[in-house]
Amino acid sequence: MEKAYRIKKNADFQSIYRKGKSVANRQFVVYTYEQQQAAHFRLGISVSKKLGNAVTRNRIKRSIRECFKVHKTDMLPVDMIVIARFPAKAMSTQEIQKSLEHVLKIAKVFNKRIK
């Protein structure tokens, strides 16, 4: 994912946590915050050390990024933080994508209807 699509700074994370809205399912929590004058979405990913070792955490992060790469053109220009919960640890990439699509539909960040 290109640099312009990432949220890395702690101040940005804290601002989205404070001002944004959250939705969740069993596997993920998504915080969203609408930015004025934004050209595209930005994504921050948080996977706790409680979920496993670095290999497990990085696999989950790669799967989340892949889902956003697939739906890159379908997203509204909002800032998002995705937090992985414990059940995501045992899921495959396809299961993660399906679960993430579900929670993103609830958050209403798609600009058109996704099957």
C-alpha positions in Angstrom: 0.0 0.0 0.0 1.4 3.4 -1.0 2.7 5.8 1.7 -0.2 8.3 1.1 -2.7 5.6 2.2 -1.1 4.9 5.6 -1.6 6.3 9.0 1.6 6.0 11.0 1.8 8.9 13.5 0.6 8.3 17.0 -1.1 11.7 17.0 -3.2 10.7 14.0 -4.2 7.4 15.8 -5.1 9.3 19.0 -7.1 11.9 17.1 -9.1 9.2 15.2 -9.7 7.3 18.5 -11.1 10.4 20.2 -13.1 12.0 17.4 -14.0 9.0 15.3 -16.9 6.5 15.4 -16.3 2.8 16.0 -18.1 -0.3 14.8 -17.1 -3.9 15.5 -17.8 -7.6 14.9 -16.2 -10.5 16.7 -12.9 -10.3 14.7 -12.3 -6.6 14.1 -13.0 -3.1 15.5 -13.0 -0.3 12.9 -12.7 3.4 13.9 -13.6 5.9 11.1 -13.2 9.6 11.0 -14.2 11.8 8.0 -11.6 14.2 6.8 -12.5 17.4 5.0 -10.8 17.8 1.5 -9.4 14.2 1.5 -8.7 12.7 -1.9 -8.7 9.0 -0.7 -8.9 6.9 2.4 -6.1 6.4 4.9 -5.6 3.2 6.9 -4.0 2.4 10.2 -3.7 -1.2 11.4 -3.3 -2.3 15.0 -2.6 -5.9 16.0 -1.8 -6.5 19.7 1.1 -8.7 20.9 -1.5 -10.7 22.7 -2.5 -12.2 19.3 0.8 -14.0 18.8 4.4 -13.7 17.7 5.6 -11.3 15.0 4.9 -13.9 12.2 1.3 -14.2 13.2 0.8 -10.5 13.6 2.4 -9.7 10.3 0.2 -12.3 8.5 -2.9 -10.7 9.9 -1.7 -7.2 8.8 -0.9 -8.4 5.3 -4.3 -10.0 5.0 -6.0 -6.7 6.1 -3.9 -4.7 3.6 -4.8 -7.1 0.8 -8.5 -6.6 1.5 -8.1 -2.8 1.3 -6.0 -3.2 -1.9 -8.9 -5.1 -3.5 -11.5 -2.5 -2.5 -9.2 0.6 -3.0 -11.6 2.2 -5.6 -14.7 1.4 -3.6 -13.8 3.3 -0.4 -15.0 6.7 0.7 -12.2 9.2 1.6 -12.1 8.6 5.4 -9.4 7.8 7.9 -9.7 4.3 9.3 -8.1 2.3 12.0 -8.6 -1.5 12.0 -7.9 -3.3 15.3 -7.7 -7.1 15.1 -9.2 -9.1 17.9 -8.2 -12.6 19.1 -10.5 -14.7 16.7 -8.7 -13.2 13.7 -5.6 -15.2 14.7 -7.0 -18.5 13.4 -8.6 -17.1 10.2 -7.4 -17.6 6.6 -6.9 -14.6 4.3 -10.3 -15.2 2.7 -12.1 -15.4 6.0 -10.4 -12.2 7.2 -11.4 -10.5 4.0 -15.1 -11.6 4.4 -15.2 -10.5 8.0 -13.6 -7.2 7.3 -16.0 -6.5 4.4 -18.8 -7.2 6.8 -17.6 -4.7 9.4 -16.8 -2.1 6.7 -20.4 -2.4 5.4 -21.7 -1.7 8.9 -19.3 1.4 9.1 -20.7 2.6 5.7 -17.3 3.3 4.1 -18.1 1.8 0.7 -19.2 4.3 -1.9 -21.1 1.7 -3.8 -22.9 -1.6 -3.0 -20.4 -4.5 -2.5 -21.7 -8.1 -2.8 
